[in-house]
Amino acid sequence: MAVLSPSDRAGECAELQRDRVACPGGITKAQLAAVVAAIDDWWETTGAGLANTSIPQPQRGILTPKQKAAIFMRILRRRYEVTA
């Protein structure tokens, strides 16, 4: 999967700016855009691969990338008590 497009990144930034929990203030729009880009780039180059290799076989080979992402998101939401 490729990194988000510039318009997708801009859309995520706009949504984050409307979310007082995820973005309570203290950083500029440009700084927020840099955070979104950095995390997206990190996930593409490192995070996804590390997450995938942490899943034991045979589950790693059975689950689709979308299923793995859904499980990862649920774990992050529970761990950090984030609601969507």
N, CA and C atoms as a LAMMPS dump frame, in Angstrom:
ITEM: TIMESTEP
0
ITEM: NUMBER OF ATOMS
252
ITEM: BOX BOUNDS ff ff ff
-5.0000000000000000e+02 5.0000000000000000e+02
-5.0000000000000000e+02 5.0000000000000000e+02
-5.0000000000000000e+02 5.0000000000000000e+02
ITEM: ATOMS id mol type element x y z
1 1 1 N 0.845 -1.175 0
2 1 2 C 0 0 0
3 1 3 C 0.89 1.238 0
4 2 1 N 0.532 2.214 -0.775
5 2 2 C 1.319 3.435 -0.907
6 2 3 C 0.93 4.441 0.165
7 3 1 N 1.812 5.412 0.335
8 3 2 C 1.51 6.493 1.269
9 3 3 C 0.255 7.219 0.8
10 4 1 N -0.348 7.968 1.701
11 4 2 C -1.531 8.746 1.348
12 4 3 C -1.181 9.811 0.316
13 5 1 N -2.127 10.137 -0.517
14 5 2 C -1.921 11.209 -1.497
15 5 3 C -1.9 12.55 -0.753
16 6 1 N -1.336 13.584 -1.375
17 6 2 C -1.357 14.908 -0.728
18 6 3 C -2.765 15.36 -0.355
19 7 1 N -3.751 15.08 -1.19
20 7 2 C -5.113 15.502 -0.85
21 7 3 C -5.681 14.675 0.306
22 8 1 N -5.324 13.382 0.387
23 8 2 C -5.757 12.562 1.522
24 8 3 C -5.113 13.05 2.814
25 9 1 N -3.835 13.398 2.743
26 9 2 C -3.157 13.935 3.927
27 9 3 C -3.796 15.244 4.368
28 10 1 N -4.121 16.113 3.419
29 10 2 C -4.776 17.386 3.741
30 10 3 C -6.145 17.133 4.37
31 11 1 N -6.861 16.146 3.851
32 11 2 C -8.165 15.801 4.415
33 11 3 C -8.057 15.305 5.844
34 12 1 N -7.058 14.478 6.108
35 12 2 C -6.842 13.994 7.472
36 12 3 C -6.499 15.15 8.406
37 13 1 N -5.682 16.066 7.938
38 13 2 C -5.331 17.237 8.76
39 13 3 C -6.582 18.049 9.08
40 14 1 N -7.428 18.248 8.096
41 14 2 C -8.659 19.013 8.312
42 14 3 C -9.554 18.33 9.336
43 15 1 N -9.677 17.003 9.239
44 15 2 C -10.486 16.271 10.222
45 15 3 C -9.877 16.361 11.608
46 16 1 N -8.565 16.233 11.696
47 16 2 C -7.898 16.323 12.995
48 16 3 C -8.083 17.695 13.627
49 17 1 N -8.079 18.738 12.832
50 17 2 C -8.248 20.089 13.358
51 17 3 C -9.632 20.284 13.969
52 18 1 N -10.616 19.532 13.502
53 18 2 C -11.972 19.619 14.051
54 18 3 C -12.146 18.756 15.298
55 19 1 N -11.184 17.899 15.597
56 19 2 C -11.266 16.975 16.73
57 19 3 C -10.471 17.542 17.904
58 20 1 N -11.171 18.025 18.917
59 20 2 C -10.508 18.665 20.065
60 20 3 C -9.676 17.688 20.898
61 21 1 N -9.998 16.414 20.846
62 21 2 C -9.211 15.424 21.598
63 21 3 C -7.915 15.113 20.872
64 22 1 N -8.012 14.846 19.561
65 22 2 C -6.828 14.477 18.784
66 22 3 C -5.927 15.683 18.542
67 23 1 N -6.51 16.861 18.451
68 23 2 C -5.723 18.056 18.147
69 23 3 C -6.223 19.214 19.015
70 24 1 N -5.842 19.222 20.29
71 24 2 C -6.371 20.24 21.204
72 24 3 C -5.769 21.628 21.02
73 25 1 N -4.823 21.766 20.169
74 25 2 C -4.179 23.063 19.969
75 25 3 C -2.715 23.006 20.361
76 26 1 N -2.042 24.112 20.161
77 26 2 C -0.636 24.171 20.537
78 26 3 C 0.315 23.961 19.379
79 27 1 N -0.187 23.481 18.254
80 27 2 C 0.654 23.351 17.07
81 27 3 C -0.053 24.022 15.893
82 28 1 N 0.723 24.454 14.951
83 28 2 C 0.165 25.13 13.779
84 28 3 C -0.345 24.11 12.764
85 29 1 N -1.072 24.6 11.762
86 29 2 C -1.544 23.722 10.695
87 29 3 C -0.374 23.072 9.961
88 30 1 N 0.673 23.846 9.734
89 30 2 C 1.844 23.299 9.045
90 30 3 C 2.524 22.224 9.889
91 31 1 N 2.586 22.428 11.192
92 31 2 C 3.183 21.418 12.074
93 31 3 C 2.342 20.153 12.096
94 32 1 N 1.012 20.31 12.117
95 32 2 C 0.129 19.154 12.078
96 32 3 C 0.298 18.392 10.768
97 33 1 N 0.396 19.12 9.659
98 33 2 C 0.617 18.479 8.354
99 33 3 C 1.924 17.696 8.352
100 34 1 N 2.958 18.24 9.007
101 34 2 C 4.241 17.544 9.083
102 34 3 C 4.127 16.268 9.911
103 35 1 N 3.326 16.293 10.971
104 35 2 C 3.114 15.098 11.795
105 35 3 C 2.404 14.015 10.983
106 36 1 N 1.346 14.408 10.278
107 36 2 C 0.597 13.443 9.461
108 36 3 C 1.515 12.822 8.404
109 37 1 N 2.295 13.658 7.726
110 37 2 C 3.204 13.155 6.695
111 37 3 C 4.263 12.225 7.295
112 38 1 N 4.819 12.601 8.437
113 38 2 C 5.871 11.786 9.059
114 38 3 C 5.341 10.42 9.489
115 39 1 N 4.162 10.407 10.109
116 39 2 C 3.603 9.123 10.543
117 39 3 C 3.223 8.265 9.348
118 40 1 N 2.655 8.878 8.322
119 40 2 C 2.302 8.127 7.118
120 40 3 C 3.551 7.548 6.448
121 41 1 N 4.595 8.354 6.335
122 41 2 C 5.848 7.88 5.745
123 41 3 C 6.466 6.766 6.591
124 42 1 N 6.465 6.943 7.928
125 42 2 C 7.029 5.93 8.816
126 42 3 C 6.259 4.616 8.673
127 43 1 N 4.92 4.71 8.642
128 43 2 C 4.126 3.49 8.525
129 43 3 C 4.457 2.753 7.236
130 44 1 N 4.613 3.503 6.149
131 44 2 C 4.909 2.881 4.854
132 44 3 C 6.279 2.207 4.849
133 45 1 N 7.281 2.856 5.427
134 45 2 C 8.653 2.346 5.35
135 45 3 C 9.009 1.362 6.461
136 46 1 N 8.376 1.487 7.619
137 46 2 C 8.788 0.681 8.767
138 46 3 C 7.635 0.011 9.497
139 47 1 N 6.647 0.804 9.876
140 47 2 C 5.587 0.337 10.769
141 47 3 C 4.803 -0.849 10.27
142 48 1 N 4.358 -0.794 9.036
143 48 2 C 3.537 -1.888 8.505
144 48 3 C 4.317 -3.203 8.488
145 49 1 N 5.571 -3.133 8.097
146 49 2 C 6.393 -4.342 8.062
147 49 3 C 6.628 -4.923 9.441
148 50 1 N 6.917 -4.055 10.412
149 50 2 C 7.121 -4.533 11.779
150 50 3 C 5.845 -5.117 12.363
151 51 1 N 4.723 -4.439 12.111
152 51 2 C 3.449 -4.958 12.607
153 51 3 C 3.166 -6.324 11.996
154 52 1 N 3.401 -6.457 10.707
155 52 2 C 3.136 -7.72 10.023
156 52 3 C 4.009 -8.84 10.57
157 53 1 N 5.292 -8.59 10.752
158 53 2 C 6.181 -9.66 11.238
159 53 3 C 5.909 -10.02 12.689
160 54 1 N 5.213 -9.154 13.429
161 54 2 C 4.896 -9.484 14.823
162 54 3 C 3.737 -10.468 14.929
163 55 1 N 3.003 -10.662 13.853
164 55 2 C 1.864 -11.584 13.855
165 55 3 C 2.392 -12.998 13.598
166 56 1 N 2.034 -13.936 14.466
167 56 2 C 2.537 -15.299 14.272
168 56 3 C 1.894 -15.976 13.062
169 57 1 N 2.634 -16.925 12.511
170 57 2 C 2.093 -17.763 11.445
171 57 3 C 1.252 -18.847 12.097
172 58 1 N 0.221 -19.347 11.532
173 58 2 C -0.219 -19.123 10.165
174 58 3 C -1.126 -17.895 10.006
175 59 1 N -1.457 -17.211 11.135
176 59 2 C -2.374 -16.084 11.054
177 59 3 C -1.866 -14.99 10.111
178 60 1 N -0.569 -14.744 10.118
179 60 2 C 0.013 -13.718 9.249
180 60 3 C -0.32 -13.976 7.787
181 61 1 N -0.265 -15.227 7.392
182 61 2 C -0.558 -15.566 6.008
183 61 3 C -2.046 -15.661 5.698
184 62 1 N -2.848 -15.868 6.739
185 62 2 C -4.284 -16.028 6.545
186 62 3 C -4.994 -14.672 6.481
187 63 1 N -4.63 -13.762 7.368
188 63 2 C -5.297 -12.462 7.435
189 63 3 C -4.919 -11.576 6.254
190 64 1 N -5.871 -10.808 5.781
191 64 2 C -5.594 -9.835 4.721
192 64 3 C -4.981 -8.584 5.334
193 65 1 N -4.316 -7.751 4.534
194 65 2 C -3.801 -6.493 5.069
195 65 3 C -4.898 -5.647 5.721
196 66 1 N -6.084 -5.646 5.156
197 66 2 C -7.189 -4.865 5.722
198 66 3 C -7.607 -5.42 7.084
199 67 1 N -7.63 -6.732 7.222
200 67 2 C -7.979 -7.346 8.508
201 67 3 C -6.919 -7.03 9.556
202 68 1 N -5.655 -7.091 9.164
203 68 2 C -4.567 -6.769 10.091
204 68 3 C -4.671 -5.315 10.541
205 69 1 N -4.981 -4.411 9.612
206 69 2 C -5.121 -2.995 9.949
207 69 3 C -6.281 -2.779 10.914
208 70 1 N -7.382 -3.477 10.697
209 70 2 C -8.543 -3.339 11.58
210 70 3 C -8.208 -3.787 12.999
211 71 1 N -7.484 -4.892 13.119
212 71 2 C -7.076 -5.382 14.442
213 71 3 C -6.126 -4.388 15.097
214 72 1 N -5.154 -3.891 14.341
215 72 2 C -4.197 -2.913 14.858
216 72 3 C -4.923 -1.66 15.361
217 73 1 N -5.88 -1.172 14.581
218 73 2 C -6.631 0.021 14.982
219 73 3 C -7.421 -0.219 16.269
220 74 1 N -8.021 -1.378 16.394
221 74 2 C -8.771 -1.69 17.618
222 74 3 C -7.848 -1.714 18.83
223 75 1 N -6.662 -2.285 18.66
224 75 2 C -5.704 -2.338 19.774
225 75 3 C -5.27 -0.937 20.171
226 76 1 N -4.967 -0.09 19.192
227 76 2 C -4.569 1.285 19.493
228 76 3 C -5.694 2.059 20.178
229 77 1 N -6.925 1.888 19.69
230 77 2 C -8.053 2.575 20.331
231 77 3 C -8.199 2.159 21.783
232 78 1 N -8.085 0.862 22.038
233 78 2 C -8.23 0.369 23.415
234 78 3 C -7.056 0.827 24.278
235 79 1 N -5.861 0.724 23.755
236 79 2 C -4.665 1.073 24.516
237 79 3 C -4.663 2.544 24.92
238 80 1 N -5.064 3.416 23.998
239 80 2 C -4.999 4.853 24.251
240 80 3 C -6.368 5.477 24.495
241 81 1 N -7.396 4.639 24.623
242 81 2 C -8.757 5.091 24.888
243 81 3 C -9.181 6.19 23.922
244 82 1 N -8.977 5.921 22.635
245 82 2 C -9.341 6.851 21.575
246 82 3 C -10.62 6.358 20.939
247 83 1 N -11.577 7.241 20.768
248 83 2 C -12.797 6.873 20.071
249 83 3 C -12.765 7.462 18.667
250 84 1 N -13.354 6.744 17.75
251 84 2 C -13.369 7.202 16.369
252 84 3 C -14.511 8.155 16.126
